[in-house]
Amino acid sequence: MSATSVRIVAIIDDDHHVRESIQDLLETAGYVSVLFPSAEAFLSDLSNCSVDCILADVQMPGMSGIELLEVLEKKGNGPPILIMTSHADNQTRAAAMRHGASAFLPKPLDTNEMLNSLEQAVAERPRHLS
């Protein structure tokens, strides 16, 4: 990625170690990350934070990743969202995809799968929506 095409990824997870690990990985892949401990924290900062993609955990205190998907789906024209979870089941996967998730990633995250899913989601998003 060139400096002119830097993409910003919001990482939403209640585990700060997970957020920081993903941030480190994305940094080496050329992305810039902004970290949020909850869906509510992300939504409260949404007006100040223009992101190209969101990586959100499913199970968090307060609003879940699926509930975040529902809120953003209603707003429309939002960034692509990749859902990650250590509790992958068909019902949760179906709910995530029904509400517009670009990918459903089981934890522990497979680095290649995550980066490929992220790259595809960001590439499909028109730049003027940022």
N, C-alpha and C positions, 0 to 999 in steps of 0.2 A: 504494500500500500504506500502510495506517495504521500508526502506531507499535505498536499492539497486535497486528498481524499480521506483524511482522518475521519473515522466514524466513532461516535460516542455510544457506549452501551451502559444502560442502567442495570446494576446487579442488585436484586432485591432478595434478601435472605436474612432470617433472624440470627443466623450463626456468623459472627464476624470472621471466624477462621475461613469459612467457605467463601464469603465475600472477598476477602483479601487474597485467597488462593486463586480464585477465578480472575481477579483483577491482575495479579502477577502474570498469569497465563495469557490473558488478552493483551497485556502490555507488550509481551514478547512477540505477539502476532500483529502488532501495529495498531491496536485499538486503544481508545481512551475510555476509562470507566468512571462512573459515578456510583457511589455505594449508598444503599438505603437499608435500614434494619427492618423495615416493614412496608407493606403496601400503602398504609396511611401516610407514612413519611414521604414516599414517592409522590403520592397524589397531592400532598400539601405543597410540594416543591415543583409540581408539574409546570406551573406558569414560568418558572425561572430555569427550567431544565429541558433543553431541546435534545432529545436522544434519538438515535437511529434504530435502536433495538433495545428490547428489555429481556433480561434473563430473570425469571421470577420463580421462587420456590412455591410449592403447593401449600405445605403446612407451615403456617406461621401464626403466632398469637395475633388475635384481631382478625383482620381481613385475610382470607386465603388467596393464593394465587389464582384460583378459579374465579373467586369473587372480583378480583382485580381485572381479570379478563372481561367479565360481564360489564363492569363499570366502563372500561375503555372501549368495549364494543359499542355501547350506547352512545359514546361521544363520537365515534367514527373517525376515520382518517388518522388513526394513531400509528405508532411505530409497531413493527412486528414484535410478537412476544413468544419467547421460547420458555416453556414450562419445564422445570426440573423438580424431581421428587425422589425420595428414598422409599416411597410407598406407592410404587407403580401398580395400578390395577386397571382392568379394562374400563370400569365405570368412570374413574378419574380421567383416564386418557380420552374417553369418548366426550366427557364434559369439556375438557380442554380444547379438543379439536372442534367441537360444536360452537364454542365461543370464539373461535378464530386463532387459536394458538398455531404458530408456524411449525413448531416441533414440540415433542414430548420426550424429555431426556431423563432416563433413570439415573439416580445417584447410586454409587459413585459415578461421576461423569466420565464418559469416555472422551478423552481430549479431542481426538480426531472427529468423532461424531458431533461434538459440541461446536468445534470450529467450522466444520463443513455446514452444519445447520445455520450457524450464525452468518457465515459468508453468503449462503443462499438467501437468507431472509433479508439481509442488508442489500444485496445486489438487486433483489426484486422490488425494493422500495424506491419509488421515485425520489430523487434528491430534493425536489422542491417542497416535499412534505416535511422536511426537517425543520 
